[in-house]
Structures are given as structure tokens and as C-alpha cells.
């Protein structure tokens, strides 16, 4: 395969049609009427949008320990199919990624897969138990060079431990990514606390369980002068707290998932466990507040919280079902549907929220860069005019727990390039 590719007539970041020349993993020219060098592969991209490769701050690859749900290979194939060139792999594996050895294992598996870069996230506490800080410095100094630390799946609910973690990561410009969930307020919780939970008789998960932890943590981050990132923010109240913290100039960032931009707790009336997720689906008012906050930059980025489960963990009664949804292969379509097609974001905004900002938060060099000469050729080509019905049978992920099965969504990833090499072409994995 040629190491030179000419992408012809693509709308770069949704703007005017241009040609983009890739040579040896780098964008070497951008302009109109570029000639294809001898032997170059030519991709006809008229009507398609060219973006920097997407970056996910929040992916569960499940390896090591739950390879029945996903592996680094299958997860990165799903990522490439969704337009991603880099993902951050969460630490709640078996064993937990709380040592240099485990994060290096995940990092090396990512390099071997070749479908996208895998940046491991280190656990904040040993075994995710919230009692003792993990080897943060050793993970930061390892071959994986971890910069994001999270006990995601669990909340670092001890204020002293959280403070110590925030202080510690300052030494290497790290960030603590908090799963904001006050455990005492969510014991036995099954869905969002509100009208629907009352009617269904399911134990409610109050918004304040999320908001109270966010309020505490932005204050702690300000107190010690550190960085805190809020995982999967889901309520209108959480938006207001983050907006207030940012108005103070504090180093606070936040993410929203695609499913919280589209789906509401009304879907739980079906009792279909595919809609069971942590944090839970919220109200229509919350969804609209999240969209507006993503549009105005209060929420920095979209992160999938791709959470694969084998079918037996979802094909059961609601109370026994695992929480989580897969999202890597549908994220860009959901963002187009909720943000672009509604006029809240343009494609340049999508590039910012799904590539540039998550790469900056994760301190991931070489990703989230402009589509310009001299930059790494980590790119995704999208057909925004495409309309199709989501069919999980065709997914690259090992799991099928998508909430969008049978739903029509816009947009299709035509091609993904990792350092100039096509990982997806004509909508198919290479």
C-alpha cells in the first residue's frame, strides 16, 4: 500500500472543498487542485467532511480480565470504525490498572492492535477501593506515561483521598477524572429519581448525588491549584456548577456522553435493560441543558463511556442487569443528530469537542491537531448526508448493548487514517 494518499475535494472542518495530501504519516499539503503524486492512493471525497481523528477520553476496553465483553483489539477496531484515532482506556479492569505493570500491558496491546492509539487511564486508588492512593507517580513515569487518573465505575468519595490525589498529580501535570456519584445517596438506585421512577416504583438516583460531589471537587481543585475533570456529566444542575467554577478561572473540565445528549428516562418505561446506565438517563430538560452547555463550551468534550457487556449481563430482568452502553461506533452520528443538524454546533465545533479538547485534557500529543501541513495525519472522513438504521450485528465491538438498534441516525465514517495509514476505507475496517 502506498504511503502517499490524496484526499480530493473534502470539506475540511466543514468549510470549502480542498485537497489534502498525506505523505508518510504527515499532512504535507492542503489546497485546491493538488496533483496526485505517482503511485498515490486517491480518495474521492466530494461532499464529505474531513476532521482530525476523534479522541475519546472515556473508553472501557475490558482487557485484562473481561475479554468476554471486549478486548483491546476489538475495542480499537470499534473505535476506528467510529472515526477515533485515540482512546483513553479506563482502569476498572481485572486486575485493576493501578500499577505501572498493568497500564504498560494495556498500552502495549494498543500498539500491537494498530487500529488506534490506546492511552491507559490509571486508577486513583488501589483496587478502586477508595482507601489508599495507587502508584500514580510510577504510572506517570511508565512507558504508558499516564496523565489521566480515575476510579471510574466508582466515586472517590473520601474528600481527603481526593485532595491528596489532586495534589499528587500536579507533579506531572496530570488530571483526576471523577465519577461523581455520592454512594450513600445512590444505594440500590436503578434509574433517575423523578416522575418516571415514582410511577415505575424503581429506586431513584437523585441529581444531587452527582451535583454534590462535583461541587466538592471543584472547590478542592481550586484549593490545591490542580486539574479536575468531571466524567459523564448528566444534569442541568451539574452544568451550572461547572459553569460557575469556570467563571472563577479554576482548572475544571467536563465531558458529556452521546446517550445523555439524546436519550431520556422515559425510555425506562420499556424496562429494557439496554437503557440502564451509570449515571442514569435523565429528563428532557437535562438533555437540553447538556446540549446548550456543550455548544457554549461549558462542557468541554464528548466522551463515549463505551461500556461493553456480554449479552447475558443485559438480557435479564432490569434489577439484575449491568449498567452501561456501547458507543464508539455511533458517537459521531449521535453528535451530528443532536448538535450539528440542530444548528448548535458546526463541524469545526465538532472537531473541537471530539478531538482537540479531549486530546488537550488527556495531554495526548499528536492528536486533536489542525488539518494543516506538517501535522500528523490522524484524520476521519465523514459523509454527513448518509442516513441509515443502526444494526448492531455489523459492529466491530465484541458486545451489542447499544441503545440505538433500529434507530435511524445520520452520518457515516467513510475513512479513518492513523498517522496516514487507513484503518477504515469505504466504511469498512482495513
C-alpha angles and dihedrals in degrees: 000000000000118000088215123078130176115203103200126207101351122157100240106219087346094300131113119333112268140166119244122201119204120194125177096339097315134096102244103175140012121187148092124299097008114177118236110241116234111283094012121143110239122211114195104216107169109155092011126116121231117209135170110269111279121254122208118204093190122045130145109212093170094212123152104045109004102057088145087073101038142329131211088255097050092040094051090047087054089048093052090047088055094050098261123142095178136027134183109228114217121234102234095103129123105282095029115244092246099123136058090248096059097043090049090051091054092044092052092047087054092052090049093050093058095198098103140342114274117209110188120224113219124223116252093215134030109274090352085278096131095229108095132024114253124230094287096160094046091051090048091051095044126102087266091059093210115207102164120067125187141157087206112177085043133048123239088232098168106093094206093052090047091050092050092049092050090050094047098051092055088077092070102022092258129156133221111224108204127209094211107215124128099217097209091055093051104044107144091356115161105176144349113314107242145082095322095049089050092052094045095043093233119144108261130235105213123218089231090067087068099034097051092056092047090051091051094046098048087052091049092048090051091047095055097031095240140131123264126182122198114220122218097347107202114172138070089234091055089053091055093050092050091046090052092047091051091049086060091055093246119155097251126142132177141193135207127203123233091241092056088053092057117017129069137197089258086083090066088073085080090061086221105152090214084083094054108108142148115268091029126240107273136203130298089253090056091049092053092047090051092051092050091047092051089049095050094043098249085119105049104203152356115252122182103216082208100198112180121196132179112252095253089063091058104027094078141076116311098250094053097044124109118246120245148069134223115241117159096100096045103035098097092047091051091049091049090050097046103032113018102037089046092053095243094117135019122215091266087057090050090053089052097047098039101036120009100043099042089048090051094047091049092043088233109166119210095028132089089031127147120269093250141121113287094025125117112268097240099142145150126207115207133192102212094182093063118108121189145155116252110247113182091195087077096050122121091215116098089230131063104201097128120146090209101066109140093009120124113236131175130240134037133215105240098178140359123197124198108195089334096311117114113239091171126028128174088001093301131106113256 
